[in-house]
């Protein structure tokens, strides 16, 4: 299957590696404010409701050089990016075995960004 860069990021957010990330009630407001910014590259529809949404918003905010003012969210970003390279490397190796060049290129781009 052919995956875009955003599709690969969404796959990455559902990884088992991020199971220790929790969604605190106070985080939702800060995360929703991050999604409303102009620098947020891929628009987020709706509000942050799940852990996967939180991880998605934090990854895109960090890759987009958006300042994250909340200290607890900064700690979560550090946890996420400890594992993100490993997950992105897996996606790259897995997609290189497929016949879809676009997915392979997008996974390499994601690995370089992380």
PyMOL CGO cylinders between C-alpha atoms (Angstrom):
from pymol import cmd
from pymol.cgo import CYLINDER

trace = [
    CYLINDER, 0.00, 0.00, 0.00, 1.21, 3.51, -0.78, 0.3, 1, 1, 1, 1, 1, 1,
    CYLINDER, 1.21, 3.51, -0.78, 1.53, 5.81, 2.23, 0.3, 1, 1, 1, 1, 1, 1,
    CYLINDER, 1.53, 5.81, 2.23, 2.10, 9.54, 2.28, 0.3, 1, 1, 1, 1, 1, 1,
    CYLINDER, 2.10, 9.54, 2.28, 4.31, 11.22, 4.84, 0.3, 1, 1, 1, 1, 1, 1,
    CYLINDER, 4.31, 11.22, 4.84, 1.30, 12.05, 6.99, 0.3, 1, 1, 1, 1, 1, 1,
    CYLINDER, 1.30, 12.05, 6.99, 0.08, 8.46, 6.72, 0.3, 1, 1, 1, 1, 1, 1,
    CYLINDER, 0.08, 8.46, 6.72, 3.43, 7.19, 7.98, 0.3, 1, 1, 1, 1, 1, 1,
    CYLINDER, 3.43, 7.19, 7.98, 3.32, 9.62, 10.90, 0.3, 1, 1, 1, 1, 1, 1,
    CYLINDER, 3.32, 9.62, 10.90, -0.15, 8.36, 11.79, 0.3, 1, 1, 1, 1, 1, 1,
    CYLINDER, -0.15, 8.36, 11.79, 1.11, 4.78, 11.68, 0.3, 1, 1, 1, 1, 1, 1,
    CYLINDER, 1.11, 4.78, 11.68, 4.02, 5.78, 13.88, 0.3, 1, 1, 1, 1, 1, 1,
    CYLINDER, 4.02, 5.78, 13.88, 1.72, 7.31, 16.52, 0.3, 1, 1, 1, 1, 1, 1,
    CYLINDER, 1.72, 7.31, 16.52, -0.05, 3.98, 17.05, 0.3, 1, 1, 1, 1, 1, 1,
    CYLINDER, -0.05, 3.98, 17.05, 3.21, 2.19, 17.79, 0.3, 1, 1, 1, 1, 1, 1,
    CYLINDER, 3.21, 2.19, 17.79, 3.59, 0.08, 20.93, 0.3, 1, 1, 1, 1, 1, 1,
    CYLINDER, 3.59, 0.08, 20.93, 6.71, 2.11, 21.74, 0.3, 1, 1, 1, 1, 1, 1,
    CYLINDER, 6.71, 2.11, 21.74, 4.55, 5.03, 22.88, 0.3, 1, 1, 1, 1, 1, 1,
    CYLINDER, 4.55, 5.03, 22.88, 2.29, 3.14, 25.28, 0.3, 1, 1, 1, 1, 1, 1,
    CYLINDER, 2.29, 3.14, 25.28, 3.73, 4.92, 28.33, 0.3, 1, 1, 1, 1, 1, 1,
    CYLINDER, 3.73, 4.92, 28.33, 2.52, 8.34, 27.10, 0.3, 1, 1, 1, 1, 1, 1,
    CYLINDER, 2.52, 8.34, 27.10, -0.66, 9.43, 28.87, 0.3, 1, 1, 1, 1, 1, 1,
    CYLINDER, -0.66, 9.43, 28.87, -3.21, 12.09, 27.98, 0.3, 1, 1, 1, 1, 1, 1,
    CYLINDER, -3.21, 12.09, 27.98, -3.73, 14.37, 30.95, 0.3, 1, 1, 1, 1, 1, 1,
    CYLINDER, -3.73, 14.37, 30.95, -6.82, 16.56, 31.16, 0.3, 1, 1, 1, 1, 1, 1,
    CYLINDER, -6.82, 16.56, 31.16, -4.71, 19.73, 31.34, 0.3, 1, 1, 1, 1, 1, 1,
    CYLINDER, -4.71, 19.73, 31.34, -2.82, 18.81, 28.17, 0.3, 1, 1, 1, 1, 1, 1,
    CYLINDER, -2.82, 18.81, 28.17, -5.85, 18.97, 25.92, 0.3, 1, 1, 1, 1, 1, 1,
    CYLINDER, -5.85, 18.97, 25.92, -6.14, 22.77, 26.00, 0.3, 1, 1, 1, 1, 1, 1,
    CYLINDER, -6.14, 22.77, 26.00, -2.44, 23.30, 25.24, 0.3, 1, 1, 1, 1, 1, 1,
    CYLINDER, -2.44, 23.30, 25.24, -2.49, 20.72, 22.45, 0.3, 1, 1, 1, 1, 1, 1,
    CYLINDER, -2.49, 20.72, 22.45, -5.60, 22.23, 20.86, 0.3, 1, 1, 1, 1, 1, 1,
    CYLINDER, -5.60, 22.23, 20.86, -3.89, 25.64, 20.87, 0.3, 1, 1, 1, 1, 1, 1,
    CYLINDER, -3.89, 25.64, 20.87, -0.88, 24.14, 19.10, 0.3, 1, 1, 1, 1, 1, 1,
    CYLINDER, -0.88, 24.14, 19.10, -3.09, 22.78, 16.31, 0.3, 1, 1, 1, 1, 1, 1,
    CYLINDER, -3.09, 22.78, 16.31, -4.60, 26.21, 15.66, 0.3, 1, 1, 1, 1, 1, 1,
    CYLINDER, -4.60, 26.21, 15.66, -1.23, 27.83, 14.88, 0.3, 1, 1, 1, 1, 1, 1,
    CYLINDER, -1.23, 27.83, 14.88, -0.24, 28.88, 11.38, 0.3, 1, 1, 1, 1, 1, 1,
    CYLINDER, -0.24, 28.88, 11.38, 3.00, 26.86, 11.51, 0.3, 1, 1, 1, 1, 1, 1,
    CYLINDER, 3.00, 26.86, 11.51, 1.12, 23.59, 11.98, 0.3, 1, 1, 1, 1, 1, 1,
    CYLINDER, 1.12, 23.59, 11.98, 1.79, 21.98, 8.58, 0.3, 1, 1, 1, 1, 1, 1,
    CYLINDER, 1.79, 21.98, 8.58, -0.95, 19.35, 8.35, 0.3, 1, 1, 1, 1, 1, 1,
    CYLINDER, -0.95, 19.35, 8.35, -4.23, 20.71, 9.64, 0.3, 1, 1, 1, 1, 1, 1,
    CYLINDER, -4.23, 20.71, 9.64, -5.79, 18.79, 12.49, 0.3, 1, 1, 1, 1, 1, 1,
    CYLINDER, -5.79, 18.79, 12.49, -9.55, 18.28, 12.30, 0.3, 1, 1, 1, 1, 1, 1,
    CYLINDER, -9.55, 18.28, 12.30, -11.46, 18.48, 15.55, 0.3, 1, 1, 1, 1, 1, 1,
    CYLINDER, -11.46, 18.48, 15.55, -9.98, 18.44, 19.02, 0.3, 1, 1, 1, 1, 1, 1,
    CYLINDER, -9.98, 18.44, 19.02, -7.36, 16.30, 20.69, 0.3, 1, 1, 1, 1, 1, 1,
    CYLINDER, -7.36, 16.30, 20.69, -9.24, 13.39, 22.26, 0.3, 1, 1, 1, 1, 1, 1,
    CYLINDER, -9.24, 13.39, 22.26, -6.91, 10.38, 22.29, 0.3, 1, 1, 1, 1, 1, 1,
    CYLINDER, -6.91, 10.38, 22.29, -3.32, 9.53, 23.13, 0.3, 1, 1, 1, 1, 1, 1,
    CYLINDER, -3.32, 9.53, 23.13, -2.68, 9.03, 19.42, 0.3, 1, 1, 1, 1, 1, 1,
    CYLINDER, -2.68, 9.03, 19.42, -3.88, 12.58, 18.74, 0.3, 1, 1, 1, 1, 1, 1,
    CYLINDER, -3.88, 12.58, 18.74, -1.52, 13.87, 21.41, 0.3, 1, 1, 1, 1, 1, 1,
    CYLINDER, -1.52, 13.87, 21.41, 1.49, 12.04, 19.97, 0.3, 1, 1, 1, 1, 1, 1,
    CYLINDER, 1.49, 12.04, 19.97, 0.56, 13.19, 16.44, 0.3, 1, 1, 1, 1, 1, 1,
    CYLINDER, 0.56, 13.19, 16.44, 0.29, 16.85, 17.50, 0.3, 1, 1, 1, 1, 1, 1,
    CYLINDER, 0.29, 16.85, 17.50, 3.55, 16.73, 19.47, 0.3, 1, 1, 1, 1, 1, 1,
    CYLINDER, 3.55, 16.73, 19.47, 5.48, 15.13, 16.60, 0.3, 1, 1, 1, 1, 1, 1,
    CYLINDER, 5.48, 15.13, 16.60, 4.18, 17.63, 14.05, 0.3, 1, 1, 1, 1, 1, 1,
    CYLINDER, 4.18, 17.63, 14.05, 4.76, 20.56, 16.40, 0.3, 1, 1, 1, 1, 1, 1,
    CYLINDER, 4.76, 20.56, 16.40, 8.35, 19.51, 17.01, 0.3, 1, 1, 1, 1, 1, 1,
    CYLINDER, 8.35, 19.51, 17.01, 9.07, 18.86, 13.33, 0.3, 1, 1, 1, 1, 1, 1,
    CYLINDER, 9.07, 18.86, 13.33, 7.50, 22.23, 12.50, 0.3, 1, 1, 1, 1, 1, 1,
    CYLINDER, 7.50, 22.23, 12.50, 9.67, 24.06, 15.06, 0.3, 1, 1, 1, 1, 1, 1,
    CYLINDER, 9.67, 24.06, 15.06, 6.61, 25.19, 17.02, 0.3, 1, 1, 1, 1, 1, 1,
    CYLINDER, 6.61, 25.19, 17.02, 7.40, 26.27, 20.57, 0.3, 1, 1, 1, 1, 1, 1,
    CYLINDER, 7.40, 26.27, 20.57, 5.77, 24.01, 23.16, 0.3, 1, 1, 1, 1, 1, 1,
    CYLINDER, 5.77, 24.01, 23.16, 5.27, 26.15, 26.27, 0.3, 1, 1, 1, 1, 1, 1,
    CYLINDER, 5.27, 26.15, 26.27, 4.08, 23.45, 28.69, 0.3, 1, 1, 1, 1, 1, 1,
    CYLINDER, 4.08, 23.45, 28.69, 6.91, 21.69, 30.53, 0.3, 1, 1, 1, 1, 1, 1,
    CYLINDER, 6.91, 21.69, 30.53, 5.05, 18.39, 30.88, 0.3, 1, 1, 1, 1, 1, 1,
    CYLINDER, 5.05, 18.39, 30.88, 4.48, 18.33, 27.12, 0.3, 1, 1, 1, 1, 1, 1,
    CYLINDER, 4.48, 18.33, 27.12, 8.18, 19.01, 26.55, 0.3, 1, 1, 1, 1, 1, 1,
    CYLINDER, 8.18, 19.01, 26.55, 8.98, 15.97, 28.67, 0.3, 1, 1, 1, 1, 1, 1,
    CYLINDER, 8.98, 15.97, 28.67, 6.53, 13.91, 26.60, 0.3, 1, 1, 1, 1, 1, 1,
    CYLINDER, 6.53, 13.91, 26.60, 8.26, 15.11, 23.42, 0.3, 1, 1, 1, 1, 1, 1,
    CYLINDER, 8.26, 15.11, 23.42, 11.58, 13.89, 24.81, 0.3, 1, 1, 1, 1, 1, 1,
    CYLINDER, 11.58, 13.89, 24.81, 10.03, 10.47, 25.54, 0.3, 1, 1, 1, 1, 1, 1,
    CYLINDER, 10.03, 10.47, 25.54, 8.45, 10.31, 22.10, 0.3, 1, 1, 1, 1, 1, 1,
    CYLINDER, 8.45, 10.31, 22.10, 11.61, 11.19, 20.20, 0.3, 1, 1, 1, 1, 1, 1,
    CYLINDER, 11.61, 11.19, 20.20, 13.68, 8.63, 22.10, 0.3, 1, 1, 1, 1, 1, 1,
    CYLINDER, 13.68, 8.63, 22.10, 11.61, 5.93, 20.39, 0.3, 1, 1, 1, 1, 1, 1,
    CYLINDER, 11.61, 5.93, 20.39, 10.61, 7.78, 17.21, 0.3, 1, 1, 1, 1, 1, 1,
    CYLINDER, 10.61, 7.78, 17.21, 13.89, 7.15, 15.42, 0.3, 1, 1, 1, 1, 1, 1,
    CYLINDER, 13.89, 7.15, 15.42, 13.65, 3.42, 16.08, 0.3, 1, 1, 1, 1, 1, 1,
    CYLINDER, 13.65, 3.42, 16.08, 10.05, 3.31, 14.80, 0.3, 1, 1, 1, 1, 1, 1,
    CYLINDER, 10.05, 3.31, 14.80, 10.92, 5.42, 11.74, 0.3, 1, 1, 1, 1, 1, 1,
    CYLINDER, 10.92, 5.42, 11.74, 13.87, 3.14, 10.97, 0.3, 1, 1, 1, 1, 1, 1,
    CYLINDER, 13.87, 3.14, 10.97, 11.55, 0.13, 11.11, 0.3, 1, 1, 1, 1, 1, 1,
    CYLINDER, 11.55, 0.13, 11.11, 9.08, 1.85, 8.76, 0.3, 1, 1, 1, 1, 1, 1,
    CYLINDER, 9.08, 1.85, 8.76, 11.92, 2.60, 6.36, 0.3, 1, 1, 1, 1, 1, 1,
    CYLINDER, 11.92, 2.60, 6.36, 13.24, -0.97, 6.38, 0.3, 1, 1, 1, 1, 1, 1,
    CYLINDER, 13.24, -0.97, 6.38, 9.75, -2.42, 6.05, 0.3, 1, 1, 1, 1, 1, 1,
    CYLINDER, 9.75, -2.42, 6.05, 8.76, -0.12, 3.18, 0.3, 1, 1, 1, 1, 1, 1,
    CYLINDER, 8.76, -0.12, 3.18, 12.03, -0.80, 1.35, 0.3, 1, 1, 1, 1, 1, 1,
    CYLINDER, 12.03, -0.80, 1.35, 10.89, -4.43, 1.04, 0.3, 1, 1, 1, 1, 1, 1,
    CYLINDER, 10.89, -4.43, 1.04, 7.68, -3.31, -0.69, 0.3, 1, 1, 1, 1, 1, 1,
    CYLINDER, 7.68, -3.31, -0.69, 7.29, -2.43, -4.33, 0.3, 1, 1, 1, 1, 1, 1,
    CYLINDER, 7.29, -2.43, -4.33, 6.07, 1.10, -3.64, 0.3, 1, 1, 1, 1, 1, 1,
    CYLINDER, 6.07, 1.10, -3.64, 8.79, 3.64, -4.23, 0.3, 1, 1, 1, 1, 1, 1,
    CYLINDER, 8.79, 3.64, -4.23, 6.75, 6.58, -2.93, 0.3, 1, 1, 1, 1, 1, 1,
    CYLINDER, 6.75, 6.58, -2.93, 6.25, 4.91, 0.45, 0.3, 1, 1, 1, 1, 1, 1,
    CYLINDER, 6.25, 4.91, 0.45, 9.96, 4.15, 0.65, 0.3, 1, 1, 1, 1, 1, 1,
    CYLINDER, 9.96, 4.15, 0.65, 10.90, 7.74, -0.17, 0.3, 1, 1, 1, 1, 1, 1,
    CYLINDER, 10.90, 7.74, -0.17, 8.43, 9.08, 2.39, 0.3, 1, 1, 1, 1, 1, 1,
    CYLINDER, 8.43, 9.08, 2.39, 9.71, 6.73, 5.08, 0.3, 1, 1, 1, 1, 1, 1,
    CYLINDER, 9.71, 6.73, 5.08, 13.31, 7.81, 4.39, 0.3, 1, 1, 1, 1, 1, 1,
    CYLINDER, 13.31, 7.81, 4.39, 12.22, 11.45, 4.63, 0.3, 1, 1, 1, 1, 1, 1,
    CYLINDER, 12.22, 11.45, 4.63, 10.52, 10.75, 7.95, 0.3, 1, 1, 1, 1, 1, 1,
    CYLINDER, 10.52, 10.75, 7.95, 13.62, 9.01, 9.30, 0.3, 1, 1, 1, 1, 1, 1,
    CYLINDER, 13.62, 9.01, 9.30, 15.81, 11.96, 8.31, 0.3, 1, 1, 1, 1, 1, 1,
    CYLINDER, 15.81, 11.96, 8.31, 13.43, 14.41, 10.00, 0.3, 1, 1, 1, 1, 1, 1,
    CYLINDER, 13.43, 14.41, 10.00, 13.25, 12.44, 13.23, 0.3, 1, 1, 1, 1, 1, 1,
]
cmd.load_cgo(trace, "trace")
